[in-house]
Amino acid sequence: MVCPFCNTEDTAVIDSRKNSEGTSVRRRRKCPKCNSRFTTYEKTEIELIVEKRSGNLEEFQIEKLESGIESAFGGQDITEKQLKTLVENIYKEIKEKGKKVKSKFIGEKVLQHLKEMNEVAYLRYASVYKEFSDVSDFEKEVAEFN
Ligand SMILES: [Zn+2]
């Protein structure tokens, strides 16, 4: 960590303290060159954790949600602005659920929205997301619209 007073690159940590939840660390640092002391805070930036089908956990990435929806529309029938708004709305709804959600829940949320917006995008997303085991499953989904 660079010294904010003299820009020396290597400063020493003289004290580390976790907050009560253990989610952030406060460090007192000292610059060996100018002897100034300053404080830094370290914390994780993960806002949302996704539990995959496999049980693995990963950090939620809004870009991934956005590109999934974008490719469901296939570059048609949705403006950049509409896409951003849609992604934000879905993200808000997901976050209401808590700090950890199942990937399945995210998929269902997306499908809920797409179903109201665009039949083709809905079916495209569903075909990827629901991992249809065979064609008849897909045909059942299509039949819902007819
Ligand atoms: Zn310094």
Backbone and ligand atoms as CSV (ligand in chain L), in Angstrom:
chain,resi,resn,atom,element,x,y,z
A,1,MET,N,N,0.846,-1.202,0.000
A,1,MET,CA,C,0.000,0.000,0.000
A,1,MET,C,C,0.880,1.250,0.000
A,2,VAL,N,N,0.579,2.144,-0.947
A,2,VAL,CA,C,1.390,3.354,-1.106
A,2,VAL,C,C,1.085,4.368,0.003
A,3,CYS,N,N,2.112,5.002,0.502
A,3,CYS,CA,C,1.930,6.043,1.522
A,3,CYS,C,C,1.215,7.247,0.902
A,4,PRO,N,N,0.076,7.687,1.489
A,4,PRO,CA,C,-0.669,8.823,0.919
A,4,PRO,C,C,0.049,10.160,1.119
A,5,PHE,N,N,1.098,10.170,1.956
A,5,PHE,CA,C,1.792,11.426,2.237
A,5,PHE,C,C,2.998,11.632,1.334
A,6,CYS,N,N,3.775,10.560,1.113
A,6,CYS,CA,C,5.000,10.736,0.322
A,6,CYS,C,C,5.105,9.774,-0.865
A,7,ASN,N,N,4.068,8.947,-1.052
A,7,ASN,CA,C,4.022,8.004,-2.177
A,7,ASN,C,C,5.063,6.888,-2.148
A,8,THR,N,N,5.675,6.672,-1.016
A,8,THR,CA,C,6.555,5.515,-0.879
A,8,THR,C,C,5.725,4.241,-1.061
A,9,GLU,N,N,6.286,3.292,-1.793
A,9,GLU,CA,C,5.467,2.122,-2.138
A,9,GLU,C,C,5.242,1.137,-1.005
A,10,ASP,N,N,6.272,0.895,-0.243
A,10,ASP,CA,C,6.128,-0.130,0.793
A,10,ASP,C,C,5.928,0.474,2.162
A,11,THR,N,N,4.715,0.263,2.698
A,11,THR,CA,C,4.452,0.729,4.052
A,11,THR,C,C,4.203,-0.486,4.930
A,12,ALA,N,N,4.445,-0.337,6.209
A,12,ALA,CA,C,4.349,-1.478,7.115
A,12,ALA,C,C,3.015,-1.479,7.857
A,13,VAL,N,N,2.461,-2.690,8.047
A,13,VAL,CA,C,1.254,-2.829,8.862
A,13,VAL,C,C,1.686,-2.931,10.320
A,14,ILE,N,N,1.158,-2.031,11.154
A,14,ILE,CA,C,1.552,-2.102,12.565
A,14,ILE,C,C,0.431,-2.641,13.447
A,15,ASP,N,N,-0.789,-2.710,12.895
A,15,ASP,CA,C,-1.892,-3.281,13.672
A,15,ASP,C,C,-3.007,-3.704,12.717
A,16,SER,N,N,-3.640,-4.874,12.960
A,16,SER,CA,C,-4.770,-5.348,12.155
A,16,SER,C,C,-5.921,-5.680,13.079
A,17,ARG,N,N,-7.077,-5.226,12.738
A,17,ARG,CA,C,-8.239,-5.540,13.575
A,17,ARG,C,C,-9.456,-5.867,12.719
A,18,LYS,N,N,-10.083,-7.000,12.996
A,18,LYS,CA,C,-11.320,-7.356,12.290
A,18,LYS,C,C,-12.494,-6.653,12.943
A,19,ASN,N,N,-13.536,-6.366,12.189
A,19,ASN,CA,C,-14.769,-5.896,12.827
A,19,ASN,C,C,-15.472,-7.091,13.474
A,20,SER,N,N,-16.534,-6.839,14.215
A,20,SER,CA,C,-17.131,-7.926,15.003
A,20,SER,C,C,-17.679,-9.055,14.144
A,21,GLU,N,N,-18.141,-8.738,12.913
A,21,GLU,CA,C,-18.664,-9.802,12.051
A,21,GLU,C,C,-17.556,-10.513,11.283
A,22,GLY,N,N,-16.362,-9.958,11.333
A,22,GLY,CA,C,-15.261,-10.569,10.594
A,22,GLY,C,C,-15.312,-10.291,9.111
A,23,THR,N,N,-16.155,-9.327,8.696
A,23,THR,CA,C,-16.311,-9.061,7.265
A,23,THR,C,C,-15.376,-7.964,6.750
A,24,SER,N,N,-14.743,-7.244,7.655
A,24,SER,CA,C,-13.759,-6.274,7.191
A,24,SER,C,C,-12.585,-6.197,8.160
A,25,VAL,N,N,-11.461,-5.767,7.645
A,25,VAL,CA,C,-10.250,-5.649,8.451
A,25,VAL,C,C,-9.740,-4.217,8.364
A,26,ARG,N,N,-9.443,-3.680,9.530
A,26,ARG,CA,C,-8.924,-2.325,9.597
A,26,ARG,C,C,-7.432,-2.450,9.908
A,27,ARG,N,N,-6.591,-1.796,9.117
A,27,ARG,CA,C,-5.153,-1.895,9.359
A,27,ARG,C,C,-4.551,-0.514,9.601
A,28,ARG,N,N,-3.723,-0.462,10.625
A,28,ARG,CA,C,-2.941,0.750,10.843
A,28,ARG,C,C,-1.614,0.545,10.135
A,29,ARG,N,N,-1.212,1.513,9.377
A,29,ARG,CA,C,0.042,1.396,8.644
A,29,ARG,C,C,0.975,2.545,8.970
A,30,LYS,N,N,2.238,2.261,8.760
A,30,LYS,CA,C,3.238,3.278,9.024
A,30,LYS,C,C,4.217,3.322,7.867
A,31,CYS,N,N,4.536,4.538,7.450
A,31,CYS,CA,C,5.473,4.690,6.355
A,31,CYS,C,C,6.894,4.763,6.920
A,32,PRO,N,N,7.788,3.907,6.410
A,32,PRO,CA,C,9.155,3.895,6.942
A,32,PRO,C,C,9.954,5.128,6.511
A,33,LYS,N,N,9.470,5.799,5.483
A,33,LYS,CA,C,10.243,6.937,4.976
A,33,LYS,C,C,9.895,8.239,5.693
A,34,CYS,N,N,8.561,8.559,5.750
A,34,CYS,CA,C,8.169,9.837,6.350
A,34,CYS,C,C,7.569,9.668,7.743
A,35,ASN,N,N,7.462,8.388,8.176
A,35,ASN,CA,C,6.937,8.075,9.505
A,35,ASN,C,C,5.466,8.414,9.722
A,36,SER,N,N,4.754,8.722,8.651
A,36,SER,CA,C,3.327,9.009,8.786
A,36,SER,C,C,2.574,7.728,9.086
A,37,ARG,N,N,1.457,7.862,9.790
A,37,ARG,CA,C,0.586,6.726,10.036
A,37,ARG,C,C,-0.735,6.948,9.335
A,38,PHE,N,N,-1.316,5.876,8.812
A,38,PHE,CA,C,-2.637,5.994,8.179
A,38,PHE,C,C,-3.378,4.664,8.307
A,39,THR,N,N,-4.669,4.688,7.983
A,39,THR,CA,C,-5.528,3.516,8.169
A,39,THR,C,C,-6.064,3.047,6.827
A,40,THR,N,N,-6.102,1.737,6.634
A,40,THR,CA,C,-6.757,1.190,5.445
A,40,THR,C,C,-7.812,0.182,5.887
A,41,TYR,N,N,-8.800,-0.013,5.037
A,41,TYR,CA,C,-9.845,-0.991,5.304
A,41,TYR,C,C,-9.874,-2.004,4.174
A,42,GLU,N,N,-10.032,-3.244,4.562
A,42,GLU,CA,C,-10.110,-4.299,3.564
A,42,GLU,C,C,-11.448,-4.996,3.743
A,43,LYS,N,N,-12.200,-5.119,2.665
A,43,LYS,CA,C,-13.445,-5.871,2.751
A,43,LYS,C,C,-13.767,-6.544,1.429
A,44,THR,N,N,-14.579,-7.578,1.496
A,44,THR,CA,C,-14.933,-8.274,0.273
A,44,THR,C,C,-15.996,-7.467,-0.463
A,45,GLU,N,N,-16.031,-7.640,-1.774
A,45,GLU,CA,C,-16.991,-6.900,-2.563
A,45,GLU,C,C,-18.137,-7.773,-3.053
A,46,ILE,N,N,-18.170,-9.008,-2.591
A,46,ILE,CA,C,-19.234,-9.890,-3.051
A,46,ILE,C,C,-20.570,-9.453,-2.450
A,47,GLU,N,N,-21.510,-9.111,-3.310
A,47,GLU,CA,C,-22.814,-8.680,-2.818
A,47,GLU,C,C,-23.796,-9.825,-2.805
A,48,LEU,N,N,-23.550,-10.777,-3.680
A,48,LEU,CA,C,-24.506,-11.854,-3.835
A,48,LEU,C,C,-23.773,-13.138,-4.222
A,49,ILE,N,N,-24.141,-14.222,-3.550
A,49,ILE,CA,C,-23.506,-15.510,-3.828
A,49,ILE,C,C,-24.515,-16.418,-4.524
A,50,VAL,N,N,-24.071,-17.066,-5.576
A,50,VAL,CA,C,-24.947,-17.960,-6.330
A,50,VAL,C,C,-24.566,-19.403,-6.041
A,51,GLU,N,N,-25.583,-20.193,-5.697
A,51,GLU,CA,C,-25.349,-21.612,-5.509
A,51,GLU,C,C,-25.745,-22.325,-6.797
A,52,LYS,N,N,-24.759,-22.968,-7.420
A,52,LYS,CA,C,-24.998,-23.646,-8.688
A,52,LYS,C,C,-25.708,-24.980,-8.443
A,53,ARG,N,N,-26.204,-25.548,-9.554
A,53,ARG,CA,C,-26.836,-26.870,-9.454
A,53,ARG,C,C,-25.924,-27.893,-8.793
A,54,SER,N,N,-24.647,-27.776,-9.108
A,54,SER,CA,C,-23.655,-28.719,-8.586
A,54,SER,C,C,-23.400,-28.527,-7.092
A,55,GLY,N,N,-23.911,-27.420,-6.538
A,55,GLY,CA,C,-23.653,-27.122,-5.134
A,55,GLY,C,C,-22.483,-26.160,-4.966
A,56,ASN,N,N,-21.740,-25.944,-6.043
A,56,ASN,CA,C,-20.628,-24.980,-5.979
A,56,ASN,C,C,-21.163,-23.564,-5.785
A,57,LEU,N,N,-20.368,-22.765,-5.091
A,57,LEU,CA,C,-20.761,-21.376,-4.875
A,57,LEU,C,C,-19.904,-20.483,-5.753
A,58,GLU,N,N,-20.521,-19.439,-6.285
A,58,GLU,CA,C,-19.716,-18.456,-7.010
A,58,GLU,C,C,-20.297,-17.069,-6.837
A,59,GLU,N,N,-19.468,-16.094,-7.124
A,59,GLU,CA,C,-19.901,-14.715,-7.006
A,59,GLU,C,C,-20.884,-14.398,-8.128
A,60,PHE,N,N,-21.967,-13.720,-7.769
A,60,PHE,CA,C,-22.932,-13.315,-8.787
A,60,PHE,C,C,-22.300,-12.287,-9.708
A,61,GLN,N,N,-22.453,-12.498,-11.031
A,61,GLN,CA,C,-21.916,-11.544,-11.998
A,61,GLN,C,C,-23.054,-11.019,-12.860
A,62,ILE,N,N,-23.315,-9.742,-12.708
A,62,ILE,CA,C,-24.445,-9.151,-13.418
A,62,ILE,C,C,-24.211,-9.180,-14.931
A,63,GLU,N,N,-22.943,-9.151,-15.353
A,63,GLU,CA,C,-22.626,-9.202,-16.789
A,63,GLU,C,C,-23.106,-10.517,-17.405
A,64,LYS,N,N,-23.003,-11.567,-16.596
A,64,LYS,CA,C,-23.399,-12.891,-17.061
A,64,LYS,C,C,-24.921,-12.941,-17.267
A,65,LEU,N,N,-25.633,-12.361,-16.310
A,65,LEU,CA,C,-27.089,-12.289,-16.405
A,65,LEU,C,C,-27.474,-11.502,-17.660
A,66,GLU,N,N,-26.790,-10.372,-17.840
A,66,GLU,CA,C,-27.092,-9.503,-18.976
A,66,GLU,C,C,-26.816,-10.199,-20.309
A,67,SER,N,N,-25.669,-10.866,-20.424
A,67,SER,CA,C,-25.344,-11.485,-21.715
A,67,SER,C,C,-26.259,-12.671,-22.002
A,68,GLY,N,N,-26.696,-13.362,-20.953
A,68,GLY,CA,C,-27.637,-14.464,-21.130
A,68,GLY,C,C,-28.963,-13.979,-21.692
A,69,ILE,N,N,-29.436,-12.866,-21.142
A,69,ILE,CA,C,-30.706,-12.301,-21.599
A,69,ILE,C,C,-30.557,-11.713,-22.996
A,70,GLU,N,N,-29.432,-11.047,-23.204
A,70,GLU,CA,C,-29.186,-10.435,-24.501
A,70,GLU,C,C,-29.180,-11.490,-25.609
A,71,SER,N,N,-28.523,-12.607,-25.355
A,71,SER,CA,C,-28.473,-13.612,-26.417
A,71,SER,C,C,-29.823,-14.295,-26.593
A,72,ALA,N,N,-30.660,-14.293,-25.539
A,72,ALA,CA,C,-32.010,-14.838,-25.697
A,72,ALA,C,C,-32.817,-13.988,-26.691
A,73,PHE,N,N,-32.535,-12.688,-26.683
A,73,PHE,CA,C,-33.226,-11.803,-27.627
A,73,PHE,C,C,-32.567,-11.846,-29.003
A,74,GLY,N,N,-31.379,-12.396,-29.064
A,74,GLY,CA,C,-30.685,-12.527,-30.342
A,74,GLY,C,C,-30.451,-11.195,-31.032
A,75,GLY,N,N,-30.264,-10.147,-30.237
A,75,GLY,CA,C,-29.981,-8.824,-30.798
A,75,GLY,C,C,-31.193,-8.136,-31.394
A,76,GLN,N,N,-32.377,-8.695,-31.118
A,76,GLN,CA,C,-33.593,-8.105,-31.688
A,76,GLN,C,C,-34.618,-7.769,-30.602
A,77,ASP,N,N,-35.526,-6.897,-30.961
A,77,ASP,CA,C,-36.704,-6.616,-30.124
A,77,ASP,C,C,-36.401,-6.045,-28.750
A,78,ILE,N,N,-35.170,-5.616,-28.519
A,78,ILE,CA,C,-34.882,-4.996,-27.235
A,78,ILE,C,C,-33.787,-3.946,-27.423
A,79,THR,N,N,-34.010,-2.777,-26.827
A,79,THR,CA,C,-32.993,-1.729,-26.911
A,79,THR,C,C,-32.020,-1.904,-25.757
A,80,GLU,N,N,-30.878,-1.254,-25.893
A,80,GLU,CA,C,-29.857,-1.279,-24.845
A,80,GLU,C,C,-30.468,-0.859,-23.505
A,81,LYS,N,N,-31.302,0.201,-23.573
A,81,LYS,CA,C,-31.897,0.756,-22.366
A,81,LYS,C,C,-32.896,-0.222,-21.734
A,82,GLN,N,N,-33.696,-0.841,-22.581
A,82,GLN,CA,C,-34.665,-1.826,-22.082
A,82,GLN,C,C,-33.948,-3.000,-21.409
A,83,LEU,N,N,-32.842,-3.407,-22.045
A,83,LEU,CA,C,-32.065,-4.522,-21.507
A,83,LEU,C,C,-31.511,-4.180,-20.125
A,84,LYS,N,N,-30.922,-2.987,-20.004
A,84,LYS,CA,C,-30.361,-2.545,-18.726
A,84,LYS,C,C,-31.442,-2.499,-17.646
A,85,THR,N,N,-32.598,-1.933,-18.004
A,85,THR,CA,C,-33.693,-1.820,-17.042
A,85,THR,C,C,-34.162,-3.202,-16.603
A,86,LEU,N,N,-34.302,-4.092,-17.565
A,86,LEU,CA,C,-34.738,-5.449,-17.269
A,86,LEU,C,C,-33.756,-6.141,-16.317
A,87,VAL,N,N,-32.472,-6.024,-16.640
A,87,VAL,CA,C,-31.436,-6.664,-15.814
A,87,VAL,C,C,-31.458,-6.090,-14.393
A,88,GLU,N,N,-31.591,-4.768,-14.293
A,88,GLU,CA,C,-31.637,-4.139,-12.969
A,88,GLU,C,C,-32.841,-4.610,-12.154
A,89,ASN,N,N,-33.998,-4.677,-12.821
A,89,ASN,CA,C,-35.198,-5.131,-12.119
A,89,ASN,C,C,-35.049,-6.564,-11.622
A,90,ILE,N,N,-34.514,-7.418,-12.471
A,90,ILE,CA,C,-34.328,-8.814,-12.083
A,90,ILE,C,C,-33.334,-8.906,-10.920
A,91,TYR,N,N,-32.249,-8.142,-11.034
A,91,TYR,CA,C,-31.232,-8.147,-9.977
A,91,TYR,C,C,-31.829,-7.718,-8.630
A,92,LYS,N,N,-32.670,-6.682,-8.655
A,92,LYS,CA,C,-33.315,-6.213,-7.422
A,92,LYS,C,C,-34.165,-7.316,-6.805
A,93,GLU,N,N,-34.930,-7.982,-7.652
A,93,GLU,CA,C,-35.799,-9.053,-7.161
A,93,GLU,C,C,-34.990,-10.213,-6.581
A,94,ILE,N,N,-33.878,-10.509,-7.219
A,94,ILE,CA,C,-33.019,-11.598,-6.726
A,94,ILE,C,C,-32.449,-11.229,-5.360
A,95,LYS,N,N,-32.008,-9.977,-5.242
A,95,LYS,CA,C,-31.369,-9.550,-3.995
A,95,LYS,C,C,-32.315,-9.522,-2.806
A,96,GLU,N,N,-33.605,-9.335,-3.101
A,96,GLU,CA,C,-34.587,-9.353,-2.014
A,96,GLU,C,C,-34.596,-10.697,-1.305
A,97,LYS,N,N,-34.177,-11.709,-2.004
A,97,LYS,CA,C,-34.176,-13.085,-1.506
A,97,LYS,C,C,-33.100,-13.317,-0.442
A,98,GLY,N,N,-32.091,-12.460,-0.449
A,98,GLY,CA,C,-31.023,-12.617,0.532
A,98,GLY,C,C,-29.660,-12.575,-0.102
A,99,LYS,N,N,-28.648,-12.928,0.680
A,99,LYS,CA,C,-27.280,-12.800,0.218
A,99,LYS,C,C,-26.839,-14.001,-0.615
A,100,LYS,N,N,-27.620,-15.080,-0.510
A,100,LYS,CA,C,-27.257,-16.272,-1.271
A,100,LYS,C,C,-28.492,-16.818,-1.973
A,101,VAL,N,N,-28.395,-17.028,-3.275
A,101,VAL,CA,C,-29.530,-17.578,-4.022
A,101,VAL,C,C,-29.078,-18.756,-4.873
A,102,LYS,N,N,-30.026,-19.610,-5.184
A,102,LYS,CA,C,-29.729,-20.725,-6.083
A,102,LYS,C,C,-29.800,-20.239,-7.528
A,103,SER,N,N,-28.934,-20.808,-8.379
A,103,SER,CA,C,-28.924,-20.397,-9.789
A,103,SER,C,C,-30.283,-20.673,-10.434
A,104,LYS,N,N,-30.945,-21.715,-9.960
A,104,LYS,CA,C,-32.271,-22.059,-10.470
A,104,LYS,C,C,-33.267,-20.907,-10.247
A,105,PHE,N,N,-33.163,-20.290,-9.066
A,105,PHE,CA,C,-34.048,-19.180,-8.737
A,105,PHE,C,C,-33.847,-18.013,-9.715
A,106,ILE,N,N,-32.588,-17.744,-10.034
A,106,ILE,CA,C,-32.287,-16.664,-10.980
A,106,ILE,C,C,-32.899,-16.980,-12.344
A,107,GLY,N,N,-32.718,-18.221,-12.781
A,107,GLY,CA,C,-33.264,-18.640,-14.069
A,107,GLY,C,C,-34.772,-18.489,-14.132
A,108,GLU,N,N,-35.447,-18.895,-13.041
A,108,GLU,CA,C,-36.913,-18.794,-12.999
A,108,GLU,C,C,-37.357,-17.337,-13.074
A,109,LYS,N,N,-36.624,-16.479,-12.368
A,109,LYS,CA,C,-36.940,-15.034,-12.383
A,109,LYS,C,C,-36.838,-14.466,-13.792
A,110,VAL,N,N,-35.751,-14.818,-14.475
A,110,VAL,CA,C,-35.546,-14.333,-15.834
A,110,VAL,C,C,-36.698,-14.811,-16.712
A,111,LEU,N,N,-37.035,-16.090,-16.579
A,111,LEU,CA,C,-38.107,-16.656,-17.402
A,111,LEU,C,C,-39.438,-15.956,-17.152
A,112,GLN,N,N,-39.719,-15.663,-15.874
A,112,GLN,CA,C,-40.946,-14.939,-15.523
A,112,GLN,C,C,-41.063,-13.631,-16.308
A,113,HIS,N,N,-39.949,-12.889,-16.324
A,113,HIS,CA,C,-39.951,-11.598,-17.016
A,113,HIS,C,C,-40.074,-11.767,-18.531
A,114,LEU,N,N,-39.284,-12.711,-19.056
A,114,LEU,CA,C,-39.281,-12.887,-20.510
A,114,LEU,C,C,-40.631,-13.358,-21.021
A,115,LYS,N,N,-41.302,-14.155,-20.213
A,115,LYS,CA,C,-42.608,-14.685,-20.608
A,115,LYS,C,C,-43.591,-13.549,-20.896
A,116,GLU,N,N,-43.498,-12.495,-20.070
A,116,GLU,CA,C,-44.385,-11.340,-20.272
A,116,GLU,C,C,-43.946,-10.461,-21.441
A,117,MET,N,N,-42.644,-10.521,-21.748
A,117,MET,CA,C,-42.105,-9.571,-22.728
A,117,MET,C,C,-42.055,-10.083,-24.158
A,118,ASN,N,N,-41.535,-11.286,-24.297
A,118,ASN,CA,C,-41.205,-11.739,-25.649
A,118,ASN,C,C,-41.160,-13.266,-25.698
A,119,GLU,N,N,-42.078,-13.821,-26.479
A,119,GLU,CA,C,-42.231,-15.273,-26.527
A,119,GLU,C,C,-40.980,-15.993,-27.037
A,120,VAL,N,N,-40.389,-15.416,-28.097
A,120,VAL,CA,C,-39.215,-16.056,-28.701
A,120,VAL,C,C,-38.031,-16.045,-27.724
A,121,ALA,N,N,-37.821,-14.887,-27.093
A,121,ALA,CA,C,-36.720,-14.774,-26.135
A,121,ALA,C,C,-36.940,-15.732,-24.962
A,122,TYR,N,N,-38.183,-15.832,-24.533
A,122,TYR,CA,C,-38.523,-16.747,-23.452
A,122,TYR,C,C,-38.146,-18.184,-23.802
A,123,LEU,N,N,-38.552,-18.600,-24.986
A,123,LEU,CA,C,-38.278,-19.980,-25.399
A,123,LEU,C,C,-36.784,-20.239,-25.576
A,124,ARG,N,N,-36.088,-19.242,-26.115
A,124,ARG,CA,C,-34.638,-19.397,-26.280
A,124,ARG,C,C,-33.959,-19.544,-24.924
A,125,TYR,N,N,-34.349,-18.683,-24.009
A,125,TYR,CA,C,-33.730,-18.730,-22.684
A,125,TYR,C,C,-34.074,-20.045,-21.992
A,126,ALA,N,N,-35.331,-20.419,-22.131
A,126,ALA,CA,C,-35.785,-21.664,-21.486
A,126,ALA,C,C,-35.024,-22.864,-22.021
A,127,SER,N,N,-34.777,-22.862,-23.315
A,127,SER,CA,C,-34.114,-24.024,-23.906
A,127,SER,C,C,-32.696,-24.171,-23.381
A,128,VAL,N,N,-32.062,-23.045,-23.093
A,128,VAL,CA,C,-30.712,-23.092,-22.532
A,128,VAL,C,C,-30.785,-23.377,-21.042
A,129,TYR,N,N,-31.671,-22.640,-20.365
A,129,TYR,CA,C,-31.658,-22.672,-18.921
A,129,TYR,C,C,-32.229,-23.939,-18.309
A,130,LYS,N,N,-33.313,-24.387,-18.864
A,130,LYS,CA,C,-33.977,-25.532,-18.244
A,130,LYS,C,C,-33.343,-26.860,-18.648
A,131,GLU,N,N,-32.362,-26.775,-19.505
A,131,GLU,CA,C,-31.655,-27.974,-19.938
A,131,GLU,C,C,-32.625,-29.085,-20.319
A,132,PHE,N,N,-33.432,-28.763,-21.306
A,132,PHE,CA,C,-34.435,-29.729,-21.740
A,132,PHE,C,C,-33.788,-31.064,-22.058
A,133,SER,N,N,-34.368,-32.096,-21.522
A,133,SER,CA,C,-33.760,-33.407,-21.717
A,133,SER,C,C,-34.059,-33.937,-23.115
A,134,ASP,N,N,-35.213,-33.624,-23.617
A,134,ASP,CA,C,-35.500,-34.013,-24.995
A,134,ASP,C,C,-36.449,-33.020,-25.647
A,135,VAL,N,N,-36.727,-33.263,-26.904
A,135,VAL,CA,C,-37.516,-32.307,-27.681
A,135,VAL,C,C,-38.939,-32.158,-27.137
A,136,SER,N,N,-39.499,-33.220,-26.606
A,136,SER,CA,C,-40.895,-33.147,-26.164
A,136,SER,C,C,-41.086,-32.121,-25.041
A,137,ASP,N,N,-40.071,-31.969,-24.174
A,137,ASP,CA,C,-40.160,-30.945,-23.127
A,137,ASP,C,C,-40.296,-29.571,-23.752
A,138,PHE,N,N,-39.492,-29.375,-24.777
A,138,PHE,CA,C,-39.484,-28.083,-25.438
A,138,PHE,C,C,-40.831,-27.824,-26.112
A,139,GLU,N,N,-41.381,-28.873,-26.709
A,139,GLU,CA,C,-42.668,-28.739,-27.371
A,139,GLU,C,C,-43.793,-28.403,-26.381
A,140,LYS,N,N,-43.678,-28.933,-25.187
A,140,LYS,CA,C,-44.658,-28.631,-24.144
A,140,LYS,C,C,-44.652,-27.138,-23.833
A,141,GLU,N,N,-43.438,-26.579,-23.725
A,141,GLU,CA,C,-43.303,-25.137,-23.456
A,141,GLU,C,C,-43.920,-24.323,-24.585
A,142,VAL,N,N,-43.630,-24.746,-25.804
A,142,VAL,CA,C,-44.168,-24.037,-26.963
A,142,VAL,C,C,-45.699,-24.088,-26.949
A,143,ALA,N,N,-46.227,-25.247,-26.594
A,143,ALA,CA,C,-47.671,-25.436,-26.585
A,143,ALA,C,C,-48.380,-24.471,-25.631
A,144,GLU,N,N,-47.680,-24.066,-24.559
A,144,GLU,CA,C,-48.270,-23.144,-23.602
A,144,GLU,C,C,-48.716,-21.841,-24.255
A,145,PHE,N,N,-48.074,-21.510,-25.360
A,145,PHE,CA,C,-48.379,-20.229,-26.001
A,145,PHE,C,C,-49.498,-20.354,-27.035
A,146,ASN,N,N,-49.831,-21.581,-27.368
A,146,ASN,CA,C,-50.804,-21.755,-28.445
A,146,ASN,C,C,-52.211,-22.031,-27.914
L,1,ZN,ZN,ZN,5.436,8.328,3.666
